[in-house]
């Protein structure tokens, strides 16, 4: 199964862990990372992830996230930029921000099964059928249901 985590997922462990939702999403995201390292899930990374991470002002967080990108089994580069731009433009018409739309387009271009995010607005606005958009928690629930089916 191929997954794509957007930038807010990667940064979830650095958010304030006093809120229960953030704490639980962090635990779920770290478990998903473990599954990726164990090769039980395939990770897709992209040029927009690298770019957005490079803008992170916290050097330690930025470097830690960039290091995890080496676990990706696939990379979506900008050689497909025209296809990605067209797809992203359609998502932006749904009210999705440019970077988020580009993340979605990269995940779809790579044939990912799931796009993981902690961005509520993005989840509400995406109305497509090309990929399942989930939080780390709801993704784990889906995985469990698929395993038990």
N, C-alpha and C positions, 0 to 999 in steps of 0.2 A: 504494500500500500504506500502510495506517494503522498507526502504532506508538504505544505508550504506554510511556514510561520511568518507572519508579518512583523514589522519592527516593534509594534507595541507588545507582542508576545515575548520577544527577546528581552524587552526592557521590564517586563512584569516583576521579576525578582528584585528589581531596584526601586520599585514603588513602595509606598508606605504600607507595611505589612500589618498595621493595626486594624485595617478594615477586613472583615471576614472574607468577602468576595475576593479581594486581592490576594489574601493569604492562600485561599483554596486554589485560585487560578495559578498562583506561583507553584504550589506543590504539583498541580497537574502538569504544568509546563515542564517542570524539572523531570517528572516521570516520563513525559514524552521524549525529552532529550535523552534520557537513559535508554529508552527503546530504540532511538536512532543510533546511539553509540553501539548498542548490542545488535544492530543491523536487523531489527524486527520491523522497523519502518524505514522508508527511503525519504531522505530530506532533499528538497529542491531549494536552491539558492538562486539569486538573480542580481543583475547589475543594479537594480533599484534598491535592493536590500543593502548591498555594499555601500552604495552612495548615501542612503539615509543613515546608515550606521556611522559613516565617516563624519557626519555632521554632529554626532553626539559630543557635547562639550566635556563629558566626564571620560577622561582618557582610559582609566582602568576599566570602566564598564564597556567602552567602545572596543578596547583590545580583547576583552574576554569574549564578547559577542563575535567579533571577527574571527577569533580562534575557533569558535564552534562551527563557523561556516565550512571549515575543512572537513566536516563530517558529511557534507552534501554529496549525494551520489550523482547529482545532476546540476548543471549551471545554465541558467538562461541569460545569455549575453545580449548585447544590443545588435547582433547580426540580424535579429528578427524584429527590429524596431518598428518597421512599418505595420506589420501585423499587430504588434503589441499596441502601437499608438491608436490604430483603428478600434481595437477592442476597448481600450481605455477610454476613448472618446465616447463610446456607447455607454459605459458605466458612469462617466461624468454627467451624462444626460439624466441619469437616475439620481443625481445629487451627491455622488461619491467624489471625494476629493482626488486631485490628480495623482498624488503618490499612491494612495490606496487603490485607485483604479488601475494603476500600472502594476502594482503587486498582484492584483487579481488577474490581470491579463497575462502576466508571466506565469502564474500558477496554472492557468488554463492552457497556455501554450505548451507547458511541460507535461500536460496530461495528468496533473495531480488529482487525487481523489478528494482531498480535503484542503481547505484554506482555513488556517487557524488565526484568530484575532481576538483581542479583548475590546475592540472598538464597537460599542453598541450602535452608533449611528451607521457605521458601515454594514453591520449585520441587518439592520432594519431596511436599509436602502437597496441592498443587493436583491434583485428579483430574478436573477437568472437560474438556469438549471444545469449549467455546464460544470459546476463544482459545488460541493457541499461546504458552506461557510459555517464554522462552529467556533465556540470558545474552547480553550483547552479542556475544560470540564465536560462540556457536552460532547466533545470528540471522544473522550474516554468512555462516556456512557454509550455512545454509538458503537465503539469498538467492542465493548462488553456484550452488547446486544447481538452484534454480528457473530461473536465467538460462541454465544449460547444458542444461536438460532439453528 
